[in-house]
Amino acid sequence: MTGSRLKVLMVIYNLAGGGAERVFKNLLEGMGRKPVEPVCVFYDSRHVYQVPSGLTSYTLDCPRGEKKAQRLHLLREIVAAEQPDLVLGFLQGVNIDIMQALSAAPCQPGVRRRLPGEELPRPGKGNV
């Protein structure tokens, strides 16, 4: 943790519109009021939603489906430079890239998979 703030590296293709992109934007806006330091990584700069000002952000210039080796290398470099406590990916392809790029990194990827037949935890004390 950076001081008393949790540093979260948030990775997404772009903010070109859609549900995941809207959730990403809403989380960013809400994190400003919490003890969280968001750092954004975008694969490209095609944005419909505006990125809140004052945030640290990176644009890889590696659009979805292109330049995978370069994208993984850049993700590793950003993680090394930022040293986040958590890496949070949005959408399946981003999560796969994160897992490949960070296989030896000293941070926890924010990926949780529900196993077949497993019930989701109910909100409440002790459940995240």
Disulfide bonds with the S-S distance in Angstrom:
none
